[in-house]
Amino acid sequence: MIKSQLARLIDFRNDQEFRGMLQAAAYGFCIMFSYYILRAVRDEISAADRGNLQILWTAVFVVMIFAVQGYSWVASRWSRGVFVPFVNRFFIACLIAFWASLVFMPEAARPWIDRVFYVWTSVFALFVVTVFWGLVADCFTNDQGKRLFGFIAIGSSVGGIVGSAVTSVLAVRVEVFFLLLIACVPLEAASWFAGRLNREFGTGDVRSDGEAARPLAGNAWSGMKAVFASPYLLGIATFIALMTFASTILYFAQSDLIYAAMTDRGERTAFLARMDLVVNVLTILFEVYLTARIIKWLGVGWTLALIPIAVAIGFAALGVHPTLWTLVIVQVVYRAGRYGLTKPAREVLFTVVSREEKYKSKAFIDAAVYRGGDLVSGWVYAGAAAIGLTIGSIALFAAPIAALWAMVALGIGRRGEALAAETPSS
């Protein structure tokens, strides 16, 4: 019954594809359920400690560089069936350690625990998501990605909705400490679904017997080196860097405007959680009805360019009317489109690269380049504010950069289609 209903919306071709997309969607659900419990906690810290944001992001970037190399080292020694669950369980152990620190350490240590937790959550957010999509891109072909990644992304969006709803209800009723323990449960479930995908699927377009059971080629640094050696991967990295610029400008403006409008920490956390809820509902509408169709109609490049174009218009609007509600509208459109359209289309780009690049280079791009972009953009925002530029002026400065982001999207989309055409089985 459910299968026949889904068949009207999703173009899956056989039982294996159907089962695989459900398992991948469930994996994504669990990851984002856990993350969205922690996200509101992290963002509330950023509003309370907003004067140190650029310093915190510098720390995130430094930690991320070492984390990517450590992950690449692990991936070079064990198969995906080992290192993917290992990543999730490592983060579970960290959450338990944070809970113990908050409960047993003196209150005076709380600001520093908050800052360490902020850095840790920023690393966690990118790592669990990039490992998830790396595994999915490894299991499915380019053609399957265009047809199925939109639906698979729905699981992540529903997870975000459930996580946001749980947080908005509990944030004003229980101590923040307990949210950390609650987040461990879906994270462990994600490890189980990752194991199922690993056991039941091969390696997409890579048709070598037993490939899934082998560690990845190369060493801890080879994934990073591959990015600088490939114009295609370098283009994706540039796309990510420009995307983080837009995200950072909106994020800093959000922190400033929300802090000015609300004084209570619980009220700010609940407001941010409600905003997350709206974003995730809109994202699901994109993923259910539009994403696969837009990719089919426009191709990957134009699909990737839609949100940069919308953000360029949004920055212009924020420049003219720099209010909290203008910011909220731009943020909601940006984040819903980014998760609903841009994210699935961007993951399709990785189905045409090697397995090493899917895990290691992708981790470097999605984690280190992403946080490096955050770092540079954060200092740009702080510097602009220090010389007296208002939020409106900074938004007007950002608008043409968003237009450049759209041009890069078109370029990597064209190259990805060309590489897919060169792959006989896709």
C-alpha positions in Angstrom: 0.0 0.0 0.0 2.7 2.5 1.1 5.0 1.3 -1.7 2.3 1.8 -4.3 1.6 5.3 -3.0 5.3 6.2 -3.0 5.6 4.9 -6.5 3.4 7.7 -7.7 5.9 10.2 -6.3 9.2 8.5 -6.5 10.8 6.9 -9.5 12.3 3.7 -7.9 12.8 0.8 -10.3 12.8 -2.4 -8.2 12.5 -3.7 -4.6 16.2 -3.3 -3.9 16.1 0.4 -4.8 12.9 0.8 -2.7 14.4 -0.9 0.3 17.7 1.0 0.0 16.1 4.4 -0.2 14.0 3.7 2.9 17.0 2.6 4.8 19.0 5.6 3.7 16.1 7.9 4.6 15.9 6.3 8.0 19.6 6.8 8.5 19.3 10.4 7.6 16.2 10.8 9.9 18.2 9.6 12.9 21.2 11.8 12.1 19.2 14.9 11.8 16.9 14.1 14.7 20.0 14.0 16.9 21.5 17.1 15.4 18.4 19.3 15.7 18.2 18.5 19.4 21.7 19.8 19.7 21.5 22.6 17.1 19.1 24.8 19.1 21.3 24.4 22.2 24.4 25.4 20.1 22.7 28.4 18.5 21.4 29.7 21.8 25.1 29.6 23.0 26.1 31.7 20.0 23.4 34.3 20.8 24.6 34.5 24.4 28.3 34.5 23.5 27.9 36.3 20.1 30.9 38.7 20.8 33.2 35.7 20.6 31.7 34.0 17.6 34.6 34.6 15.2 37.0 33.2 17.8 34.9 30.1 18.3 34.7 29.6 14.5 38.5 29.8 14.4 38.7 27.1 16.9 36.2 25.0 14.9 38.3 25.3 11.8 41.5 24.2 13.6 39.8 21.3 15.2 38.2 20.3 11.9 41.5 20.1 10.1 42.8 17.6 12.6 39.5 15.7 12.6 39.4 15.3 8.8 42.9 13.8 8.8 42.0 11.5 11.7 38.9 10.3 9.9 40.8 9.8 6.6 43.4 7.8 8.5 40.7 5.5 10.0 39.0 5.1 6.6 42.3 4.0 5.1 42.6 1.2 7.5 39.1 -0.2 8.0 36.2 -0.8 5.6 33.1 1.5 5.5 31.2 -1.2 7.6 33.6 -0.4 10.5 34.5 3.3 10.2 30.9 4.7 9.5 29.4 3.3 12.7 32.6 4.1 14.6 32.2 7.8 13.8 28.6 7.9 15.2 29.6 6.0 18.4 32.6 8.3 19.0 30.2 11.3 19.0 27.9 9.4 21.4 30.8 9.0 23.9 31.5 12.7 23.6 27.9 13.6 24.4 27.9 11.5 27.5 31.2 13.2 28.6 29.6 16.7 28.1 26.6 15.6 30.1 28.9 14.5 33.0 30.8 17.7 32.8 27.7 19.9 33.0 26.3 17.9 36.0 29.5 17.4 38.1 31.7 20.4 37.3 31.2 23.7 39.2 28.9 26.4 37.7 31.8 28.7 37.1 33.1 26.3 34.5 29.8 26.5 32.5 30.9 29.3 30.0 33.9 27.3 29.0 32.0 24.1 28.7 29.5 26.0 26.5 32.3 27.2 24.3 33.8 23.7 24.0 30.4 22.3 23.3 29.8 24.9 20.6 33.0 23.9 18.8 32.3 20.2 19.2 28.7 20.5 17.9 29.9 22.5 14.8 32.4 19.6 14.1 29.7 17.0 14.8 27.1 18.7 12.5 29.3 18.5 9.4 31.0 15.2 10.1 27.9 13.0 10.7 26.2 14.5 7.7 29.1 14.2 5.3 29.8 10.6 6.4 26.1 9.8 5.9 26.0 11.3 2.4 29.4 9.7 1.6 28.0 6.3 2.3 24.8 7.0 0.3 26.8 8.3 -2.7 28.9 5.1 -2.4 25.9 2.8 -2.5 23.9 4.4 -5.3 24.8 5.3 -8.9 24.5 8.7 -10.6 21.2 7.8 -12.2 19.8 6.5 -8.9 21.0 9.7 -7.2 19.0 11.9 -9.5 15.9 9.9 -9.0 16.2 9.0 -5.3 18.3 11.5 -3.4 15.4 13.9 -3.1 13.3 11.3 -1.3 16.3 10.2 0.8 16.8 13.8 1.9 13.2 13.7 3.2 14.3 11.5 6.0 16.8 14.1 7.1 14.1 16.8 7.0 11.6 14.8 9.0 14.4 14.1 11.5 15.0 17.8 11.7 11.3 18.5 12.3 11.1 15.9 15.1 14.3 17.1 16.7 13.1 20.7 16.5 9.7 19.8 18.0 11.2 17.8 20.8 13.6 20.7 21.6 11.0 23.4 21.5 8.8 21.5 24.0 11.6 20.3 26.3 13.9 23.4 26.2 11.7 25.4 28.7 10.8 22.3 30.8 14.0 20.4 31.5 17.7 21.2 32.0 19.7 21.5 28.8 22.0 18.7 30.1 19.3 16.1 29.5 18.9 17.1 25.8 22.4 15.8 25.3 21.6 12.3 26.5 18.3 12.2 24.5 20.4 13.0 21.3 22.4 9.8 21.8 19.4 7.5 21.1 18.8 8.4 17.4 22.6 8.5 16.9 22.9 4.9 17.9 19.9 4.0 15.7 21.7 5.7 12.8 24.7 3.3 13.3 22.3 0.4 12.8 20.9 1.7 9.6 24.4 2.4 8.3 25.2 -1.2 8.9 22.2 -2.4 6.9 23.1 -0.2 3.9 26.7 -1.5 4.0 25.6 -5.1 4.1 22.9 -4.9 1.4 24.5 -2.6 -1.1 27.7 -2.6 -3.2 29.6 0.5 -4.3 27.5 2.3 -6.9 29.2 2.5 -10.2 32.4 0.9 -8.9 31.9 -2.7 -10.0 34.9 -4.5 -8.4 34.1 -7.7 -6.4 34.4 -7.2 -2.6 35.1 -3.5 -3.0 32.8 -2.5 -0.1 34.7 -4.7 2.4 38.1 -3.0 1.6 39.6 0.0 3.3 39.8 3.1 1.1 43.0 3.7 -1.0 45.5 6.4 0.0 46.5 7.9 3.3 45.3 10.6 5.8 46.3 13.4 3.4 45.4 11.9 0.0 41.8 13.0 0.0 42.8 16.7 0.6 45.5 16.5 -2.2 42.9 15.1 -4.6 40.8 18.2 -4.2 43.6 20.5 -5.3 44.5 18.2 -8.2 40.9 18.1 -9.7 39.3 21.2 -11.2 35.9 19.5 -10.6 36.5 18.9 -6.9 38.0 22.4 -6.6 34.9 23.8 -8.2 32.7 22.0 -5.6 35.0 23.4 -2.9 34.5 26.9 -4.3 30.8 26.4 -4.3 30.9 25.3 -0.7 33.1 28.3 0.3 30.7 30.8 -1.3 27.7 29.0 0.3 29.3 29.3 3.7 29.8 33.1 3.1 26.1 33.5 2.6 25.3 31.2 5.6 27.7 33.1 7.8 26.4 36.6 7.0 22.8 35.4 7.7 23.9 33.6 10.8 25.7 36.6 12.4 22.9 38.9 11.4 20.4 36.4 13.0 22.4 36.3 16.3 22.6 40.1 16.5 18.9 40.7 15.7 17.5 38.0 17.9 19.7 39.0 20.9 18.5 42.6 20.5 14.8 41.5 20.3 14.8 38.8 23.1 16.5 38.8 26.5 15.5 35.3 27.9 17.7 32.3 26.9 14.7 29.9 26.9 12.7 32.3 24.7 15.5 32.5 22.2 16.0 28.8 22.1 12.3 28.2 21.6 12.1 30.8 18.8 15.1 29.3 17.0 13.5 25.8 17.3 10.2 27.1 15.9 12.2 28.6 13.0 13.9 25.3 12.4 10.5 23.6 12.4 9.1 25.9 9.6 12.3 25.4 7.5 12.0 21.6 7.7 8.3 21.6 6.8 9.1 23.7 3.7 12.1 21.5 2.9 9.9 18.4 2.9 7.5 20.0 0.4 10.4 20.6 -1.9 11.7 17.1 -1.5 8.4 15.3 -2.0 7.0 17.2 -4.9 9.8 19.3 -6.6 13.4 18.2 -6.1 13.6 15.2 -8.4 11.4 16.9 -11.0 13.5 20.1 -11.0 16.7 18.1 -11.4 15.1 16.2 -14.3 13.7 19.4 -15.9 16.6 21.8 -15.3 19.6 19.5 -14.8 21.9 19.6 -11.7 23.6 22.9 -12.6 20.5 25.1 -12.7 19.1 23.3 -9.7 22.2 24.2 -7.8 22.0 27.9 -9.0 18.4 28.5 -7.9 19.1 29.2 -4.3 22.2 31.4 -4.9 20.0 33.6 -7.1 17.3 33.7 -4.4 19.9 34.6 -1.8 21.3 37.4 -3.9 17.7 38.9 -4.1 17.3 38.3 -0.3 20.5 40.1 0.5 19.3 43.1 -1.5 16.0 43.0 0.4 17.8 42.8 3.8 20.0 45.7 2.7 16.9 47.9 2.2 14.9 46.5 5.2 17.4 45.2 7.8 14.8 43.9 10.4 14.4 40.6 12.3 11.4 39.5 10.2 13.1 40.3 6.9 16.0 38.2 8.1 13.7 35.4 9.2 12.1 35.3 5.7 15.4 35.3 3.9 16.8 32.6 6.3 13.7 30.4 5.9 13.8 30.6 2.1 17.6 30.1 2.0 17.7 27.1 4.4 14.6 25.4 3.1 15.9 25.7 -0.5 19.4 24.7 0.5 18.3 21.6 2.2 15.5 20.7 -0.1 17.0 21.5 -3.5 20.7 22.3 -3.2 21.7 19.5 -0.9 20.4 16.5 -2.9 21.7 18.1 -6.2 25.1 18.6 -4.6 25.3 15.0 -3.4 24.6 13.8 -7.0 27.9 15.6 -8.0 29.8 13.0 -5.8 28.3 9.9 -7.5 30.7 10.4 -10.4 34.0 10.5 -8.4 36.2 7.7 -7.0 35.4 6.0 -3.7 38.3 7.7 -2.0 37.0 11.1 -3.1 33.5 10.2 -2.0 34.7 9.8 1.6 38.0 11.6 2.1 37.8 14.5 -0.4 34.2 15.0 0.4 35.0 15.1 4.1 37.7 17.7 3.5 35.3 19.8 1.3 32.2 19.5 3.5 34.1 19.8 6.8 37.4 21.7 6.5 36.5 23.9 3.5 33.1 24.5 4.9 34.5 25.6 8.3 37.3 27.5 6.7 34.7 29.4 4.7 32.9 30.1 8.0 36.1 31.3 9.6 37.0 33.8 6.8 33.4 34.9 6.5 33.1 35.3 10.3 36.1 37.6 10.4 34.8 39.5 7.4 31.5 40.2 9.2 33.3 41.1 12.4 35.6 43.4 10.6 32.8 45.1 8.7 30.9 45.6 12.0 34.0 47.0 13.6 34.4 49.7 11.0 30.8 50.7 11.5 28.9 49.0 8.7 25.3 48.1 9.6 23.6 44.8 8.9 21.9 46.4 5.9 25.3 47.6 4.4 26.9 44.2 4.9 23.9 42.5 3.2 24.3 44.8 0.2 28.0 43.9 0.0 27.1 40.2 0.1 24.5 40.3 -2.8 27.0 40.2 -5.7 29.0 37.5 -4.1 25.8 35.4 -4.0 25.5 36.0 -7.8 29.1 34.7 -8.2 28.0 31.6 -6.3 25.3 31.0 -8.8 27.8 31.1 -11.7 30.0 28.5 -10.0 27.0 26.3 -9.5 26.3 26.3 -13.3 29.9 25.4 -14.0 30.2 22.4 -11.7 26.8 21.2 -12.8 27.9 21.1 -16.4 31.1 19.2 -15.5 29.2 16.7 -13.4 26.8 15.9 -16.2 29.8 15.4 -18.6 31.5 13.0 -16.1 28.3 11.1 -15.7 28.0 10.7 -19.5 31.5 9.2 -19.5 30.5 6.5 -17.0 28.9 3.6 -19.0 26.8 2.1 -16.2 25.3 5.4 -15.1 
